[in-house]
């Protein structure tokens, strides 16, 4: 790691440790009991900062694999909690200063709000934990494409993404997702990246999870940013000569009757050098007149697809922020990115963004149950 990288990492660590300290002080201001428990949770959750420099600078190994899997989830969960906690208390303090500072002390004024915050955060955690690990929703999405050849009409493509297979991914859960795919009787299965949680060690586990998908059902995949964060070339090597056709800036023709559908797999935007995304390379070799579906982990490929008048893009990446209200079409991810979930259209191009079938680090998906998407071409 460069000197600049070390300085940035140190600064980020200091900032978030400072936020943890502020969260501790806020707790002490409003609550008398449980202070030692709160402090122990805060200290334990911050231990990941001690090993993060080694994980950033070292190759993935067995020791770091276990350490990361154990320490990273509470670390990320604590970061989320402490940021929200300090923000809520800061708002309470502002209201108190302008409204009630002459009538009562801040500790009295904000105690109920602080208690409500803990209750709400606890409820969201429990419900989100169950939603992340138990249900699997099936989204059936008919997509109408102008000029679709008759032989491709009714073709069913199952889309899954963001499995994030890692140390704690349950084989039974992965198999259940695959069985949910097969229950929809797809003609083709697409895995839109982040099928691993960084570490190529888990490629065999990912492949075993796909076994319930019948051997007669083709599977096509692309790399996501988390494959890039680990060792993407190891992933590419391991998937060769397996049933998963991994497309890295390349395309493949799917024959239905006498008609070819071209699947163009774009590499992820976290890729470097030869692994940088190249949509033109993915389109190279396409038969004249063959309809195209671009597969990309990140929805940011959409403008390039629109410029090339690609009929359909399939993507993932957002997770819906793992927090949202699906039936209102709102997700936390939508606050940060323009294409967060569902079907989008611009000019002649449509894109479906799945919220994924897994979770990242923390097994909490409040209002965003894991999904399998069934695209039916019309």
Secondary structure, DSSP 8 states (H G I E B T S, - for coil): --HHHHHHHHHHHHHHHHHHHHHHHHHHHH--TTHHHHHHHHHHHTTHHHHHHHHHHS---HHHHHHHHHHHHHHHHHHHHHHHHHHHHHHHHHHHHHHTTTTS-HHHHTHHHHHHHHHHHHHHHHHHHHHHHT--EEEEEEE--TT--GGGTT-EEEEE----B-TT--HHHHHHHHHHHHTT--SEEEEES--BSS-GGGHHHHHHHTTTS-TTSEEEEE--HHHHHS-HHHHHHHHTTSSEEE-SSEEEEEEETTEEEEEEE---TT--GGGS--HHHHHTT--TT-EEEEE-SSGGGHHHHHHTT-SEEEE---GGGGBEEGGGTEEGGGGT-S--SEEEEETTEEEEE---SS-SSS---BT---EEEEEEE-
